Amino acid sequence: MNLLLRIGRTMIRRASTKFMDKVGSKVVSRMTDTSSDAPNASYEPKRNHKETTPPQS
């Protein structure tokens, strides 16, 4: 019984950690600009500069 409780606690702790990693990083990236050089994976730029710049000759 004690072993099952330990396994259950570990599984719940890991699941909550993974959930907070995914959700928490998105919340933080929307609240503040944590890194302008390396944006989060959920970051979508408003426009693509490579598509809008004219070709240079």
N, C-alpha and C positions, 0 to 999 in steps of 0.2 A: 504494500500500500504506500509506503514511504517513497519507494522508487517511482511509482506512478505520479505522485504529487510533484516530485522533483522534475520528472520529464515534462509534465504539464506546465509547470512554472517556466521552465526553459523555453518551451515552444511558444508560450504567450509572450515572454520577454523578447524573443527573436522576432516574432510577428509584429509586435508594437514598434520595435526598433526599425524594421524595414519600412513600416507604414510611415513613421515620422521622418525617416530619411527622404522618402519620395515626396510626401505632402509638405513637410517642413521646408525643404529646399525651394519648392515653388512659391510658398508663402513668403519666405525671406527674399527671394529674388524679385518678387513683385513689390515688396515694401521698400526695399533699398537697393541701390546699385552696388552690389558687393564687389564686382570686378568688371570693369569696362573692357579689359583686354581679353578676358576669357569668359564670355557669357554662359549662363546655364543652358542646359539642353532644352529647356522649355522656352527659351528666348527665341522670338521670331522677329527679324528686322522689318521695319515698315516698308523698306524698298531695297532692292538689290542694286548696289552701286555699279556692279559689273555690267548689268543689262542696260542701265540708263546712261552710262558714259559713252560718248561718241568714239568711234575707233580713231586712233592716232596714226597719221601717215608719216 
